[in-house]
Amino acid sequence: MPACRLELVLELLLPHGLHPDTEWPPAPARLLRALGESALLEAHVPELSDWLLRQPAPHILAPDEGDPAQVRAVRYLWRIATEDAPPLDSDRLPVEPLALDGAAMLRLSLRSSASGFDRDGVVDPVQALPAGWRCWTPLRPSLPCLDEDRLLPVRAQAEGPPVFMTYRPTDARPRVALMACALQHDDGTPAGWRPGEPVRLAGMVRHALIACAGEDTALAAFAAGHVEHDPDGRVAVIPVPEIGAGHRDGRLRHLLLTVRPEHMQHLAMLLMAAPSPGLPLVDAHSGERLAWAVPLRDPRLVPVLRGWLRPSRCWSSVQPVILPGMDSGQARRTRKLILRALTHAGLDPDLVEQIDFGQTGFLPESIDYRSLFLKDRASWRRMPAVHVRLRLRAPVIGPIVLGQGRNAGVGTLVPCANPE
């Protein structure tokens, strides 16, 4: 017989709403930090703070994201077996909410539960929730791969970086799955390519993936991007420029391999057939192996990737976006082509609140179209290219790569400050 389970719920009450810069949903580490600073739990349930720090990441029940000022409550829920019960007595818990600080209160509850979770302790997506609320579930394994995933700190550490966990709403509809890689030399030291060489780097990665397919022609077609009647039935290779992570030189030291979620197994098959160090990056002319693309178990430990795998409402291009059609030069036509590029990338154009575009980039690290290495520049010259900055109505997690070169890492957008 399975052990009886308990639910510990800490409900954060916010009479004045959330601060507009708060991540969504509010991270568990934010709650624990506030509890520690206020000494609230120490005064009422002295041993609970230490108990919470030893527990797995909680589920988060929160309203749909909207105006932060309208958010009035967020619930953090721990699902536990009775033998691991927290050090408190439900009969002695305060009936009224406890004052956390001048702008928030906390309500505690402990109850037994036989529903709402499956036998593995995962939140059932059809459990009863207040109208307009969502349940955010910590992932196992905790690697972010979908556009609605949120990378949130669940606790701070006295030494070292905070502990992060990826959260996904139970009603999420996947847009993209990904695998992150670091570029390394034979001796394990970091390797890097110039900012204008995403196409060259992506080409070497694609050749390595094709080699991994061996004699499997269907898998080789998927790796090469030659799937008949399915232009997006491929692996997209996205070199990640180092921007805003301490280097700020724009060099390419990491990359993402992205596929549609239904193709995750195909990508896994290719990577399992790769040599043990990773994907060998071989120069097409000299045949020399220049580096390895080494898959990462936890991209959250890499600052530049952690920045990409966080939600943002503002995204700005590093390389220009090669538009999917001829441009008359009129702003209305350019805007229409940018919205078409968003659709091709699997994003809803209705998310766009504001579009800025021009020949000059909006970031100091943005590069000019003429600085891009293109294998066949003559064929690309006929296609218009512009730098783009998007302001969205709701935060979206990366990667966002737009335009005709999106499967080769051209048209990369990165999170940026809001244009206002």
C-alpha positions as CSV (number, residue, x, y, z in Angstrom):
1,M,0.0,0.0,0.0
2,P,1.5,3.4,-0.9
3,A,2.2,5.8,1.9
4,C,-0.3,8.5,2.6
5,R,0.8,11.8,1.3
6,L,0.5,15.3,2.7
7,E,0.4,18.7,1.1
8,L,2.2,21.7,2.6
9,V,1.0,24.9,1.0
10,L,2.6,28.3,1.6
11,E,0.3,30.9,0.0
12,L,1.9,34.2,-0.6
13,L,-0.8,37.0,-0.4
14,L,0.1,40.2,-2.2
15,P,-2.4,43.0,-1.6
16,H,-0.6,45.4,-3.9
17,G,0.4,42.9,-6.6
18,L,3.9,42.0,-7.7
19,H,6.8,44.3,-8.6
20,P,6.8,44.5,-12.4
21,D,10.4,43.2,-12.6
22,T,9.6,40.0,-10.8
23,E,10.1,36.8,-12.9
24,W,7.1,34.7,-13.7
25,P,6.1,32.6,-11.8
26,P,7.9,34.1,-8.8
27,A,10.8,31.8,-7.9
28,P,10.7,29.7,-4.8
29,A,14.1,31.2,-3.8
30,R,12.4,34.6,-3.6
31,L,9.9,33.2,-1.1
32,L,12.5,31.4,1.0
33,R,14.7,34.5,1.0
34,A,11.8,36.7,2.2
35,L,11.0,34.1,5.0
36,G,14.6,34.1,6.1
37,E,14.9,37.9,6.2
38,S,11.7,38.4,8.1
39,A,12.4,35.5,10.6
40,L,8.6,34.8,10.3
41,L,8.9,31.0,10.4
42,E,11.4,31.1,13.3
43,A,8.9,32.9,15.4
44,H,6.0,30.6,14.7
45,V,7.4,27.2,13.5
46,P,11.1,27.3,14.3
47,E,12.2,24.1,12.5
48,L,10.3,24.6,9.3
49,S,12.9,26.9,7.6
50,D,15.6,24.2,7.8
51,W,13.1,21.5,6.6
52,L,12.1,23.6,3.6
53,L,15.7,23.9,2.5
54,R,16.1,20.1,2.5
55,Q,13.0,19.5,0.3
56,P,12.8,19.1,-3.5
57,A,11.5,22.0,-5.5
58,P,7.8,22.8,-4.8
59,H,5.1,23.0,-7.4
60,I,3.9,26.5,-8.0
61,L,0.2,27.4,-8.5
62,A,-0.2,30.9,-9.9
63,P,-2.6,33.0,-12.0
64,D,-2.1,33.3,-15.7
65,E,0.5,35.9,-16.3
66,G,-0.9,39.3,-17.0
67,D,-0.5,42.7,-15.3
68,P,1.8,42.1,-12.3
69,A,-0.1,44.7,-10.3
70,Q,-3.2,42.4,-10.5
71,V,-1.5,39.3,-9.1
72,R,-2.9,38.9,-5.5
73,A,-1.7,35.4,-4.5
74,V,0.8,32.7,-5.4
75,R,0.9,29.2,-3.8
76,Y,4.0,27.0,-3.3
77,L,3.1,23.4,-2.7
78,W,5.2,20.6,-1.4
79,R,4.0,17.0,-1.8
80,I,5.4,14.7,0.9
81,A,5.0,11.3,2.5
82,T,3.8,11.2,6.1
83,E,7.1,9.8,7.3
84,D,8.8,12.9,6.0
85,A,6.2,15.3,7.5
86,P,7.4,18.8,8.3
87,P,7.9,19.8,11.9
88,L,4.5,21.4,12.5
89,D,1.1,20.5,13.8
90,S,-1.8,21.5,11.5
91,D,-4.0,22.0,14.5
92,R,-1.7,24.7,15.9
93,L,-1.1,26.6,12.7
94,P,-2.1,30.3,12.8
95,V,-5.6,30.7,11.4
96,E,-5.0,34.2,10.1
97,P,-2.3,35.1,7.5
98,L,1.0,36.1,9.0
99,A,2.5,39.5,8.1
100,L,5.6,38.8,6.0
101,D,6.6,42.4,5.4
102,G,4.8,45.7,4.7
103,A,3.5,44.5,1.3
104,A,2.9,40.7,1.7
105,M,1.4,38.1,4.0
106,L,1.7,34.3,4.3
107,R,-0.9,31.7,4.9
108,L,0.3,28.1,5.9
109,S,-1.8,24.9,5.6
110,L,-1.0,21.2,6.0
111,R,-3.5,18.7,4.8
112,S,-3.7,15.1,3.7
113,S,-4.5,14.4,0.0
114,A,-5.3,11.4,-2.1
115,S,-5.9,13.2,-5.3
116,G,-4.4,15.8,-7.6
117,F,-1.1,13.9,-8.1
118,D,-0.2,10.7,-9.9
119,R,1.6,7.8,-8.2
120,D,5.0,9.4,-9.0
121,G,4.1,12.6,-7.2
122,V,3.6,14.6,-10.4
123,V,0.8,17.2,-10.5
124,D,-2.2,16.0,-12.4
125,P,-2.9,18.7,-15.0
126,V,-6.6,18.2,-14.6
127,Q,-6.6,18.9,-10.9
128,A,-9.0,21.5,-9.7
129,L,-7.5,25.0,-9.9
130,P,-9.1,28.4,-9.5
131,A,-10.3,29.8,-12.8
132,G,-7.4,31.5,-14.7
133,W,-4.6,29.7,-12.7
134,R,-1.9,27.4,-13.9
135,C,0.2,24.7,-12.2
136,W,4.0,24.9,-12.8
137,T,5.8,21.6,-12.3
138,P,9.5,21.1,-11.6
139,L,11.0,18.9,-14.3
140,R,12.9,15.7,-13.8
141,P,15.4,15.8,-15.4
142,S,15.5,19.6,-15.1
143,L,16.8,20.6,-18.5
144,P,14.8,23.4,-20.2
145,C,13.7,22.6,-23.7
146,L,10.3,24.2,-24.4
147,D,9.4,27.8,-25.1
148,E,7.2,28.0,-21.9
149,D,9.8,26.5,-19.6
150,R,11.0,28.8,-16.8
151,L,14.5,28.5,-15.3
152,L,14.0,29.5,-11.6
153,P,16.2,29.6,-8.6
154,V,14.7,27.3,-5.9
155,R,17.2,28.1,-3.2
156,A,20.3,30.2,-2.5
157,Q,23.5,28.7,-1.2
158,A,26.0,30.2,1.2
159,E,28.8,29.4,-1.2
160,G,28.5,28.9,-5.0
161,P,25.7,29.7,-7.5
162,P,22.0,29.3,-6.6
163,V,20.3,26.0,-7.2
164,F,18.1,26.2,-10.3
165,M,15.2,24.1,-11.5
166,T,13.2,24.2,-14.7
167,Y,9.5,24.7,-14.3
168,R,6.9,23.9,-17.0
169,P,3.1,24.6,-16.9
170,T,1.2,21.4,-17.0
171,D,-0.9,22.7,-19.9
172,A,2.2,23.8,-22.0
173,R,2.1,23.3,-25.7
174,P,5.7,22.7,-26.9
175,R,7.3,24.8,-29.6
176,V,10.8,23.5,-29.6
177,A,13.1,21.0,-27.9
178,L,16.9,21.6,-27.6
179,M,20.3,20.3,-26.6
180,A,23.1,22.7,-25.7
181,C,26.8,22.1,-26.5
182,A,30.1,23.7,-25.6
183,L,32.8,24.1,-28.1
184,Q,36.1,22.6,-26.9
185,H,39.6,21.8,-28.1
186,D,41.1,18.3,-27.7
187,D,42.6,19.3,-24.4
188,G,39.2,20.5,-23.0
189,T,39.9,24.2,-23.3
190,P,37.2,26.4,-24.8
191,A,37.1,26.9,-28.6
192,G,35.5,29.8,-30.3
193,W,34.5,31.2,-33.7
194,R,34.3,34.8,-34.9
195,P,30.9,36.5,-34.6
196,G,30.4,36.5,-38.4
197,E,30.9,32.8,-38.8
198,P,27.7,31.1,-37.6
199,V,27.1,29.6,-41.0
200,R,30.6,28.1,-41.2
201,L,30.2,26.6,-37.7
202,A,26.7,25.3,-38.3
203,G,27.9,23.6,-41.5
204,M,30.6,21.7,-39.6
205,V,28.0,20.6,-37.0
206,R,25.6,19.5,-39.7
207,H,28.2,17.4,-41.4
208,A,29.0,15.7,-38.1
209,L,25.3,14.9,-37.5
210,I,25.0,13.4,-41.0
211,A,28.0,11.2,-40.3
212,C,26.3,10.0,-37.1
213,A,23.3,8.8,-39.2
214,G,25.5,6.2,-40.9
215,E,23.6,4.2,-43.4
216,D,20.2,5.2,-42.1
217,T,19.0,7.3,-45.1
218,A,15.9,8.7,-43.4
219,L,18.0,9.8,-40.3
220,A,20.6,11.3,-42.6
221,A,18.0,13.3,-44.5
222,F,16.7,14.6,-41.1
223,A,20.3,15.6,-40.1
224,A,20.9,17.3,-43.4
225,G,17.5,19.1,-43.5
226,H,16.3,17.4,-46.7
227,V,13.1,15.8,-45.4
228,E,10.7,15.8,-48.3
229,H,7.5,17.9,-47.9
230,D,8.7,19.0,-44.5
231,P,11.1,22.0,-44.5
232,D,11.2,22.1,-40.7
233,G,11.8,18.4,-40.3
234,R,15.4,18.9,-39.5
235,V,17.9,19.8,-36.8
236,A,18.5,23.6,-36.5
237,V,22.0,24.5,-35.5
238,I,22.2,27.8,-33.6
239,P,25.6,29.1,-32.6
240,V,25.2,31.3,-29.5
241,P,27.0,34.6,-29.4
242,E,28.7,35.6,-26.1
243,I,26.8,38.8,-25.2
244,G,26.2,40.2,-21.8
245,A,27.8,37.3,-20.0
246,G,31.2,38.7,-19.0
247,H,32.9,38.4,-22.4
248,R,30.9,40.7,-24.6
249,D,33.0,39.9,-27.6
250,G,30.2,38.2,-29.5
251,R,32.3,35.1,-30.2
252,L,30.6,31.7,-30.7
253,R,31.6,29.3,-27.9
254,H,28.4,27.4,-27.5
255,L,25.6,26.2,-29.7
256,L,22.1,24.9,-29.5
257,L,20.6,21.9,-31.5
258,T,16.9,22.4,-31.8
259,V,14.1,20.3,-33.2
260,R,10.4,20.2,-33.0
261,P,9.3,18.2,-30.0
262,E,8.0,15.3,-32.1
263,H,11.6,14.8,-33.4
264,M,13.4,14.7,-30.1
265,Q,14.0,10.9,-30.5
266,H,15.7,11.5,-33.9
267,L,18.1,14.0,-32.3
268,A,18.8,11.6,-29.4
269,M,19.6,8.8,-31.9
270,L,22.1,11.0,-33.7
271,L,23.8,12.1,-30.5
272,M,24.0,8.5,-29.2
273,A,25.9,7.6,-32.4
274,A,28.5,10.4,-31.9
275,P,32.0,9.7,-30.6
276,S,32.4,9.9,-26.8
277,P,33.8,13.5,-26.8
278,G,30.9,14.8,-28.8
279,L,30.5,16.0,-32.4
280,P,33.8,16.5,-34.3
281,L,34.0,19.8,-36.1
282,V,36.1,19.3,-39.2
283,D,37.3,21.9,-41.7
284,A,35.7,21.1,-45.0
285,H,38.9,22.1,-47.0
286,S,41.8,20.9,-44.9
287,G,40.1,17.9,-43.2
288,E,41.5,19.1,-39.9
289,R,39.5,18.6,-36.8
290,L,39.2,22.0,-35.2
291,A,37.2,21.3,-32.1
292,W,34.4,19.3,-30.6
293,A,30.8,20.2,-29.8
294,V,30.3,18.6,-26.4
295,P,26.7,18.1,-25.2
296,L,26.0,19.8,-21.8
297,R,24.1,18.0,-19.1
298,D,23.1,21.3,-17.4
299,P,23.2,24.5,-19.6
300,R,22.1,26.6,-16.6
301,L,25.7,26.6,-15.3
302,V,26.7,28.6,-18.4
303,P,25.8,32.3,-17.9
304,V,25.2,33.0,-21.6
305,L,22.9,30.0,-22.0
306,R,21.2,30.8,-18.8
307,G,20.5,34.2,-20.2
308,W,19.0,32.7,-23.4
309,L,16.9,30.2,-21.5
310,R,15.0,32.8,-19.5
311,P,11.8,34.5,-20.6
312,S,12.0,38.0,-22.0
313,R,9.6,40.4,-23.6
314,C,12.2,42.2,-25.6
315,W,14.5,40.4,-28.2
316,S,17.0,42.1,-30.5
317,S,19.0,40.6,-33.4
318,V,22.7,40.0,-33.3
319,Q,23.0,39.1,-37.0
320,P,20.6,40.7,-39.5
321,V,17.4,38.7,-40.3
322,I,17.3,37.6,-43.9
323,L,13.6,38.2,-44.7
324,P,11.5,35.5,-46.3
325,G,10.5,37.4,-49.5
326,M,11.3,40.5,-51.5
327,D,11.1,43.8,-49.8
328,S,9.8,46.9,-51.5
329,G,11.5,49.1,-49.0
330,Q,8.2,50.3,-47.5
331,A,7.9,49.9,-43.8
332,R,4.5,48.2,-44.1
333,R,6.0,45.5,-46.4
334,T,9.1,45.0,-44.1
335,R,6.9,44.6,-41.1
336,K,4.7,42.0,-42.9
337,L,7.8,40.0,-43.8
338,I,9.1,40.0,-40.2
339,L,5.7,38.7,-39.0
340,R,5.9,36.0,-41.6
341,A,9.4,35.1,-40.3
342,L,7.9,34.8,-36.8
343,T,5.3,32.4,-38.1
344,H,8.0,30.3,-39.8
345,A,9.8,30.1,-36.5
346,G,6.7,28.8,-34.7
347,L,5.9,32.0,-32.9
348,D,2.5,33.7,-32.8
349,P,2.6,37.1,-34.6
350,D,-0.2,38.3,-32.3
351,L,2.4,38.2,-29.5
352,V,4.1,41.2,-31.1
353,E,3.4,44.6,-29.4
354,Q,6.1,46.6,-31.2
355,I,8.6,46.0,-34.0
356,D,11.7,48.2,-34.7
357,F,13.9,47.4,-37.7
358,G,16.7,49.0,-39.7
359,Q,20.1,48.4,-41.4
360,T,21.9,49.2,-38.1
361,G,21.7,46.8,-35.1
362,F,20.2,47.8,-31.8
363,L,22.9,46.1,-29.7
364,P,26.6,47.2,-29.5
365,E,27.6,43.6,-30.5
366,S,25.3,43.5,-33.6
367,I,27.2,42.8,-36.8
368,D,26.7,44.1,-40.3
369,Y,25.4,41.9,-43.1
370,R,28.6,42.3,-44.9
371,S,30.5,40.9,-42.0
372,L,28.7,37.6,-42.2
373,F,30.4,34.6,-43.8
374,L,27.9,33.1,-46.3
375,K,28.8,30.0,-48.3
376,D,27.0,31.3,-51.4
377,R,26.7,35.0,-50.9
378,A,25.4,35.6,-54.5
379,S,22.3,33.6,-53.8
380,W,21.7,35.5,-50.5
381,R,22.4,38.9,-52.0
382,R,18.9,39.1,-53.6
383,M,17.3,38.6,-50.2
384,P,16.7,41.7,-48.0
385,A,18.2,41.7,-44.6
386,V,17.4,43.9,-41.6
387,H,18.2,44.1,-37.9
388,V,15.1,43.6,-35.8
389,R,14.0,44.4,-32.3
390,L,10.8,42.9,-30.9
391,R,8.7,43.9,-27.9
392,L,6.2,41.1,-27.0
393,R,3.0,41.2,-25.1
394,A,4.2,38.3,-22.9
395,P,7.6,36.9,-22.1
396,V,8.9,34.1,-24.4
397,I,11.9,31.9,-23.8
398,G,14.6,31.5,-26.4
399,P,16.0,30.6,-28.7
400,I,14.5,33.0,-31.3
401,V,16.1,32.8,-34.7
402,L,14.2,34.4,-37.6
403,G,14.5,34.5,-41.4
404,Q,15.8,32.4,-44.2
405,G,19.0,31.6,-42.4
406,R,17.4,30.4,-39.1
407,N,18.4,26.8,-39.5
408,A,22.1,27.9,-39.8
409,G,22.2,30.3,-37.0
410,V,21.7,33.6,-39.0
411,G,19.0,35.9,-37.7
412,T,19.7,35.2,-34.0
413,L,17.9,37.3,-31.4
414,V,18.9,37.7,-27.8
415,P,17.1,39.0,-24.8
416,C,17.5,42.8,-24.3
417,A,16.2,45.6,-22.2
418,N,12.8,46.9,-23.0
419,P,13.0,49.7,-25.6
420,E,11.2,52.3,-23.5
